[in-house]
Amino acid sequence: MVPISMVPTGFESRRAATEYIENELKKRIMFLDGAMGTQIQDLRLSEEDFRGDRFTEHTHDLKGNNDLLVLTQPKAIYQIHRNYLLAGADFIETNTFSGTTIAQADYGMESVVYELNKVATEIAREACADMLKETPDRPRFVCGAIGPTNRTCSISPSVENPSFRNVTFDELVTAYTEQIRGLLDGGADVILVETIFDTLNAKAALFAIDTLFDDGVYERVPVFVSGTIVDQSGRTLSGQTGEAFITSVSHAEPLAIGLNCALGANQMRPFVQSISSFTAKHVICYPNAGLPNTFGEYDESPETMAANVSVFAREGLVNILGGCCGTTPKHINAIYEACKDFKPRVAGPDIRNEKMILSGLEPLMYDGTSNFLNIGERCNVAGSRKFARHIINDEYEEALAIARAQVENGGQVIDINMDEGMLDGIAAMTKFLNLISTEPDVAKVPLMVDSSNFAVVEAGLKCAQGKCIVNSISLKEGEADFLRKARLIKRYGAAVVVMAFDEIGQAAEREYKFRVCERSYRLLVDKVGFNPNDIIFDPNILTICTGMEEHNNYGVEFIEATADIKSKLPGAKISGGVSNLSFSFRGKETIRQAMHSVFLYHAIKAGMDMGIVNPGFLTIYDEIPKDLLEICENALWNRDPESTEKLLEYAQTHGKDSVAKGEEEEWRSHSVTERLKHALVKGITKYVVEDTEEARLDKEKYPRPLNVIEGPLMDGMSVVGDLFGAGKMFLPQVIKSARVMKKAVAHLIPFMDQERLENLEKLGHSEEADDSDIYNGTVVIATVKGDVHDIGKNIVGVVLGCNNYKVVDLGVMTPCEKIIEAAIREKADIVGLSGLITPSLDEMIHVAKEMERAGLKTPLLIGGATTSKTHTAVKIAPRYAQPVVHCLDASRSVVVVSNLLDKGLRADFIEEVDEEYDEIREDHYDSLKDRRYLSLEDARSKSHKIEWNLPENLPPKPNMVGHKVYEDIDLNDVLPYIDWNPFFQVWQLRGKYPNRGYPKLFNDATVGEEARRIFDEAQVMLHDLIKKRHIRASAIVSILPANAKGDDIVVYRDESRTEVAGVYHGLRQQAEKEKESNDAYMCLSDFIAPESTGIPDYIGSIAASAGFGVDELARKYEADNDDYSAIMVKALADRFAEALTEKLHQDMRRELWGFAPDESLETQDLLSIKYQGIRPAPGYPSQPDHTEKATMWEIGNIHDATGIELTESLMMHPGASVCALVFAHPKSSYFAVGKITKGQIEDYASRKNTTVDDVETWLRPILSYDV
């Protein structure tokens, strides 16, 4: 059957039109129309107008049924479309927002739904065709609009019956199918599923779309998907975050995805940014004209809205812009004019290619760096007698409590299974999942829909708005059945567990397991188009120690098959039902827990990613008694044929009652410190309050309540952290430990509050006194968005509070904008971010970038179990110009905060951290054996973009153009600019924090005295050099017209710009940056206006020396055997040369160039580069090529003007000389080119008109390849 296809006007085929849209979206921002409803309201139509001639006798009122107007007032709808096209829209939406039988039922108009959609599309299509005649070079397109209906599949309309739904998934699919048929038959170019407040409704629409396309009835057209965030919580009406929403609908592979309605542009920005950073699809955004006023009307003017929306375009967040409620053709025209010249968003890599992403109300990302994923197993009627009893007895609230407990105990995915002979599995699955959607604490995590009956699986998928896991399918019934189910699962948007079964049976041996999994993988990837990261294999965890010898190697077979799958089937994940392993020891819980822990310890190392586990049913690997551990290890690895008997014997001699009693008697007899540590590691809350109180009363050992936290409690948590990091403790056990900690801290808080009030009273302050008089500083702390873990953050808050800091705790799941708002509102001295889960790391990066964008100057502390110093240094610190410090634990937080807020310690502390982080970054990048590089073309496409036409970006015109030579400079004028720190480095005198750097170095216990002696002697020589004029200084400053040409900077002799004085050649960064980074790939030419702009720009340069006479003086000292003075005079000359350059650069900014005439910076600020512009030198990181000095010398005739010459190796002589280029633009910044590829070397050699060999010789240190 040939698919139905309506060819758009102006194109030869449907495919050609789709390719045009895809290509245009990469070239420019495209524009969508505005609100149809707003325009219809302005027509002031009556009931008679809505009825027209056709529906005069209709039984229902029809006023307000806007969609019907395509049949009764088609000319009016045509004119609205035309007005938006004239305003600049590329896409117009059909007037079909309520064009389903479900929505039209309110008007009794179900019978005309197909016709309504078809005619609506034909009207819009006619408007586009007419517009094409007027603008033949710019085709316009029709978006078939699909609204959400007036019912929701995820929310009950009845408070009394939360599992009830007034519409089902199947009913929505049927209704949407009829609407889509009408739209496609009418000739829609795009299908737009919009204003999604319930993702499950949208999934039904996407299911219908894919079915029509996949069945071959219609030729595919692009799909746009647009959700609605209902308020500043950042969630849809049905509770999903933006990221979870994207995860839930991305299986449909929409061409564009984004947001519309509910919010104005200002309110929508952070959510658009989140979506932009989370998807590789094009981003569509059409906000309301601000927020509605008290009358429900929209007041935002076209100009105001355009200015607000243009931020999205300027920041590269969007590909399609339009308007929703309250917008008119004037709004669209204003948006078009404001944004048409901005470049469209360039999407980053698709994270789905590297991670498995699931969702409930919140996303869950999993990749090779994630910890083991716990799948809660207790909501399984086959695995939990208690759960089965509740379901069979219709006690769904009690069953829901089990699900809640699974999440609280660390279940990151919840397995739901209703396979029981006495149950209607479809009804039970439907009811339970409907109830889960009303329980946010459970619904936030993804679900695993588990059944051997595929009809039950489908019933579950039809109730889940998130991206689920289906458990499971297999080749047991043959390939045809396998492929049919797999295609349906993909259409529902779920990941899948594949069991290692085939037509023969269950795979038990390593080779058989892998063979079945490999065959399944190829079918899923090659025939169904499944994302490999959404494929989870269960290679069958089978029971060992059954008494049958052939079963004894099952554990080994699973672990080895796991390693095979992970190494040979890219992206695939491994799961399994862990309890199967120990099934032969039912009732022997001590044995089973030990067996599970040993198995997981080794299986996870082999690559097992997740498992169906009772989170509370595990033993810490290191806590397993040594004799039991040895038996379990031997059993798992099949090293001892007597393992089964030994396990049985152990179970008989270690009954659970005697074990529990013996253990309790033993650990309760230990010291209170050891008891607290034991309780934390074991997760025992029973005695923690009384033990904490006993410790608190021991004033000799713990004088303050805080000391109990810093001592035994933190010691215990450190052990927990070590065990967790080593894979010997699992997340559920860590959560149990955290509960113990929380209970102990809660007991101590009243005593610490009392202590604080007593201290305030001693200081003469009341509790209501002005904060600035009371506290040492204000610290805003928050657990970042997407993370609900707060125990560590709370401890930090307590510790800081006890040290007299005002702590503003924003709680958990804190959006970035709320953190920034609080930091500004509270005048925060420090902001602290906490997180436990891996996605929190990405959110911390986002917060750092947004703090930088907001212009905050507040230091940022990073903490939490998943954070590290390396991650902070490599990925977070570079995103924020202010200090970013990783805080290892709560006790460390006080030291860090006090150092950052102490004016005497701050600078040295920051310098210490910066140097350490620089080393960490260097080590990190050096360790990347497989560092990837962009092609030079790709790097250039991601260059540092400056909007040169904006007034604030226009290059400053200098007061002087040409060269200025300085001879015989008075070095007294240079003295204030000397940076003494490199002087002490010459003598290898380095103090230890907090006595690093001049002048604190003098206080250092080790080198302070020697540093003072050398400094004093230097002062004597320095003044003698000046007084007797033993050394002389000269310099030249140049400011010349220039423009960028690609990666080069063309320099002209004068303002006529007719004669080229020379060309500075640039090198561009190519080493691939972090995936979450939007950083540009920089070249120095990026900071000079390109020739193509027609904007005149300039470049400066400095060459300065204070070395004339130095060599002669040094030789004199050496002749007198005074090597000390010879070294001293050279060191001082170097300081003079650098100081002279600093002074000349300041003179350029203030006077010669004059772009900063009012600059008034202290020497330390100058040395800290707090001025506008940069002065990079050839041979240094921003331009590592020393041969560029030759160009500088030629342009400025530097040797003749100053006497500074270049040697054959391009060193400057005299040695105490400095040269640099000077850039004035406020957006110019220092960077390191880093390693570059052969392609750039060849291009660079061509531009410099030299050989590749010559370039490779000079640039050998930065080559990414061997020569």
Salt bridges, closest charged atoms under 4 A:
GLU19 OE2 - ARG15 NE 3.27
GLU22 OE1 - ARG15 NH2 3.20
GLU24 OE2 - LYS27 NZ 3.90
GLU24 OE1 - ARG28 NE 2.62
GLU47 OE2 - ARG51 NE 2.88
ASP90 OD1 - ARG28 NH2 2.87
ASP90 OD1 - ARG138 NE 2.94
GLU115 OE2 - ARG54 NH1 2.83
GLU122 OE2 - LYS118 NZ 2.62
ASP130 OD1 - LYS133 NZ 3.70
GLU134 OE2 - ARG82 NH2 2.73
ASP170 OD1 - LYS462 NZ 3.04
ASP189 OD1 - ARG14 NH1 2.90
ASP210 OD1 - ARG220 NH2 3.19
ASP210 OD2 - ARG491 NE 2.81
ASP214 OD1 - ARG220 NH2 3.67
ASP214 OD2 - ARG491 NH2 2.92
GLU243 OE2 - LYS785 NZ 3.30
GLU253 OE1 - LYS281 NZ 2.44
GLU253 OE1 - ARG352 NH2 3.12
GLU315 OE1 - ARG269 NH2 2.87
GLU315 OE2 - ARG853 NH1 2.92
GLU337 OE1 - LYS340 NZ 3.17
ASP350 OD2 - ARG352 NH2 2.94
GLU354 OE2 - LYS1075 NZ 3.71
GLU362 OE2 - ARG235 NH2 3.00
ASP367 OD2 - LYS355 NZ 2.73
GLU377 OE2 - ARG378 NH1 3.13
ASP394 OD1 - LYS431 NZ 3.14
GLU395 OE1 - HIS390 ND1 2.71
GLU439 OE1 - ARG404 NH2 3.20
GLU479 OE2 - ARG519 NH2 3.28
ASP481 OD1 - ARG484 NH2 3.76
ASP481 OD2 - LYS485 NZ 3.03
GLU503 OE2 - ARG519 NH2 2.84
ASP526 OD2 - ARG522 NE 2.77
ASP534 OD2 - LYS467 NZ 2.80
GLU560 OE1 - ARG510 NH1 3.47
ASP564 OD2 - ARG510 NE 2.70
ASP609 OD2 - LYS566 NZ 2.92
ASP622 OD1 - LYS728 NZ 3.54
GLU623 OE1 - LYS682 NZ 3.70
GLU633 OE2 - HIS602 NE2 2.89
GLU633 OE1 - ARG639 NH2 3.96
ASP640 OD2 - LYS646 NZ 2.61
GLU674 OE2 - LYS677 NZ 3.94
GLU690 OE2 - ARG668 NH2 3.63
ASP691 OD2 - ARG668 NH1 2.74
ASP691 OD1 - ARG675 NE 3.25
GLU693 OE2 - ARG696 NH2 2.81
GLU693 OE1 - HIS747 NE2 2.71
GLU694 OE1 - ARG675 NH2 2.56
GLU755 OE1 - ARG704 NH2 3.20
ASP771 OD2 - LYS806 NZ 2.63
ASP787 OD1 - HIS789 ND1 2.51
ASP790 OD1 - LYS742 NZ 3.05
ASP809 OD1 - LYS793 NZ 2.78
GLU826 OE1 - LYS806 NZ 3.39
GLU826 OE2 - ARG825 NE 3.47
GLU850 OE1 - ARG269 NH1 3.29
GLU850 OE1 - ARG853 NE 3.29
ASP908 OD2 - LYS1000 NZ 3.66
GLU911 OE2 - ARG996 NH2 3.74
GLU912 OE1 - ARG996 NH1 2.77
GLU915 OE1 - ARG990 NH2 2.81
GLU915 OE2 - ARG996 NH2 2.79
GLU916 OE2 - LYS869 NZ 2.82
ASP918 OD1 - ARG921 NH2 2.60
ASP968 OD2 - ARG1029 NH2 2.46
GLU1010 OE2 - ARG1013 NH2 2.51
ASP1016 OD1 - ARG1012 NH1 3.66
GLU1017 OE2 - ARG1013 NH1 2.77
ASP1024 OD1 - LYS1028 NZ 3.21
ASP1047 OD2 - ARG940 NE 2.89
ASP1047 OD1 - ARG1068 NH2 2.73
ASP1048 OD1 - ARG1247 NH2 2.68
GLU1055 OE2 - LYS957 NZ 2.89
GLU1059 OE2 - ARG1053 NE 3.08
GLU1072 OE1 - ARG932 NE 3.14
GLU1074 OE1 - LYS875 NZ 3.29
GLU1076 OE2 - LYS875 NZ 3.55
ASP1079 OD2 - ARG879 NH1 2.59
ASP1086 OD1 - ARG1068 NH2 2.88
ASP1111 OD2 - HIS1213 NE2 3.20
GLU1142 OE1 - ARG1175 NH2 3.03
ASP1147 OD2 - LYS1143 NZ 3.04
GLU1159 OE1 - ARG1149 NE 2.67
ASP1165 OD1 - LYS1170 NZ 3.54
ASP1185 OD2 - LYS1248 NZ 3.66
GLU1188 OE2 - HIS1065 ND1 3.54
GLU1188 OE2 - LYS1248 NZ 2.53
GLU1205 OE2 - HIS1213 ND1 3.59
ASP1243 OD2 - ARG940 NH2 2.84
ASP1243 OD2 - ARG1247 NH1 2.67
GLU1256 OE2 - LYS1238 NZ 3.06
